[in-house]
Amino acid sequence: MNKTLKTTLLAASIALSGAVFSSTAFAGAAEDAIADAKEAQKQANSVGGEWRDTGKMIKQAEKLLKEGKAEEAEKLAREAEAQGMLGYMQATSQTSDSLHI
């Protein structure tokens, strides 16, 4: 019985340490995604192409990260980054400068 208890405790601690590592990895990825989204937002804004919801999405991703929902935060931040990039492309494609000739 004592050996079974030790084995169970060892398995639980290994599982717990794996969960902590995964949580930390997701938090780092979410932080990177939020930084990327902010950069894309800044680029889009520089040409007047920032989309309406990009900033809201970034704020929501930051909130999710603070709540410990790093995986959801990363996903939302990646969507905000895509909006920033698309907004930049849209704004620059609709100009009459020599960028797209």
Residue pairs with C-beta under 8 A, 6 or more apart in sequence:
23 68
23 70
26 70
26 71
26 74
27 65
27 70
29 70
29 74
30 61
30 64
30 65
30 70
30 71
30 73
30 74
30 77
31 65
33 61
33 73
33 74
33 77
33 78
33 81
34 58
34 61
34 62
34 65
34 73
34 77
36 77
36 78
36 81
37 54
37 57
37 58
37 61
37 77
37 78
37 80
37 81
37 84
38 58
39 81
39 84
40 54
40 80
40 81
40 82
40 83
40 84
40 85
40 88
41 50
41 54
41 55
41 58
41 80
41 84
42 84
43 84
43 85
43 88
44 50
44 51
44 54
44 83
44 84
44 85
44 87
44 88
44 91
46 88
47 88
47 91
47 92
47 95
48 91
49 87
49 88
49 89
49 90
49 91
49 92
50 84
50 87
51 83
51 84
51 86
51 87
53 80
53 83
54 80
54 83
54 84
54 87
57 76
57 77
57 79
57 80
57 83
58 77
58 80
60 76
61 73
61 74
61 76
61 77
61 80
62 73
64 70
64 72
64 73
64 76
65 73
92 99
92 100
93 100
